[in-house]
Amino acid sequence: DTAVSQTPKYLVTQMGNDKSIKCEQNLGHDTMYWYKQDSKKFLKIMFSYNNKELIINETVPNRFSPKSPDKAHLNLHINSLELGDSAVYFCASSQDLKADSTDTQYFGPGTRLTVL
Amino acid sequence: AQSVTQLDSHVSVSEGTPVLLRCNYSSSYSPSLFWYVQHPNKGLQLLLKYTSAATLVKGINGFEAEFKKSETSFHLTKPSAHMSDAAEYFCVVSQWGGYNKLIFGAGTRLAVHP
């Protein structure tokens, strides 16, 4: 069974379009995250949610709007896509909101977004 | 604030020789440190983590890392490289007791030659 899954795996779209990426985890975790990996492989956190509540928002443009319908899902909607949004987006989940000795973040396979 | 510096962007080894991937960290608090691996066009997999227990941490696939507070380092090693080890490796820090926010290093690409 896949622990953290994302759809779609690849997404190619035109500038100005609106698109969504879905993420689901079956680990029973309370906290979910979105990370962005740029063309140089650099990974940076965008958002985290705990029990459907926004916890971390790393000054991401308003065009990005995460939505958590329940604690097993965290979707990422992007409005008015720009060329600079091209990246690989990773979803992750962990049990706890706060870092401690037993917690680990588990990552999904990633969604490669290409904006033309 | 926390940060990590991976000292080598590329490392190339021959199959069967030792691997050393270097990482220095900066943290105002007791850090949790991780190594993740990303194989080409794949997601991120946790190799190992340090969380203030033993300073020598053993991970999957024969990798291990040693936490050295005096040197603020957390280098990743493996005695004998295998072709399947070729991948991108990320050193990561998370703030102890803070929100579970991972801060990634820039990554080290490991190439393994026959």
HADDOCK unambig.tbl for C-alpha pairs under 7 A between the chains (distance, minus, plus):
assign (segid A and resid 42 and name CA) (segid B and resid 106 and name CA) 5.40 0.50 0.50
assign (segid A and resid 43 and name CA) (segid B and resid 104 and name CA) 6.03 0.50 0.50
assign (segid A and resid 44 and name CA) (segid B and resid 103 and name CA) 6.88 0.50 0.50
assign (segid A and resid 44 and name CA) (segid B and resid 104 and name CA) 6.85 0.50 0.50
assign (segid A and resid 97 and name CA) (segid B and resid 99 and name CA) 5.87 0.50 0.50
assign (segid A and resid 97 and name CA) (segid B and resid 100 and name CA) 5.67 0.50 0.50
assign (segid A and resid 98 and name CA) (segid B and resid 97 and name CA) 5.79 0.50 0.50
assign (segid A and resid 98 and name CA) (segid B and resid 98 and name CA) 5.43 0.50 0.50
assign (segid A and resid 98 and name CA) (segid B and resid 99 and name CA) 4.23 0.50 0.50
assign (segid A and resid 98 and name CA) (segid B and resid 100 and name CA) 4.70 0.50 0.50
assign (segid A and resid 99 and name CA) (segid B and resid 94 and name CA) 6.75 0.50 0.50
assign (segid A and resid 99 and name CA) (segid B and resid 95 and name CA) 6.37 0.50 0.50
assign (segid A and resid 99 and name CA) (segid B and resid 96 and name CA) 5.36 0.50 0.50
assign (segid A and resid 99 and name CA) (segid B and resid 97 and name CA) 5.21 0.50 0.50
assign (segid A and resid 99 and name CA) (segid B and resid 98 and name CA) 5.75 0.50 0.50
assign (segid A and resid 99 and name CA) (segid B and resid 99 and name CA) 5.71 0.50 0.50
assign (segid A and resid 99 and name CA) (segid B and resid 100 and name CA) 4.34 0.50 0.50
assign (segid A and resid 100 and name CA) (segid B and resid 96 and name CA) 5.95 0.50 0.50
assign (segid A and resid 100 and name CA) (segid B and resid 97 and name CA) 6.02 0.50 0.50
assign (segid A and resid 101 and name CA) (segid B and resid 51 and name CA) 5.05 0.50 0.50
assign (segid A and resid 107 and name CA) (segid B and resid 43 and name CA) 6.57 0.50 0.50
assign (segid A and resid 107 and name CA) (segid B and resid 44 and name CA) 5.79 0.50 0.50
assign (segid A and resid 108 and name CA) (segid B and resid 43 and name CA) 5.99 0.50 0.50
assign (segid A and resid 109 and name CA) (segid B and resid 42 and name CA) 5.82 0.50 0.50
assign (segid A and resid 109 and name CA) (segid B and resid 43 and name CA) 4.01 0.50 0.50
assign (segid A and resid 110 and name CA) (segid B and resid 43 and name CA) 5.82 0.50 0.50
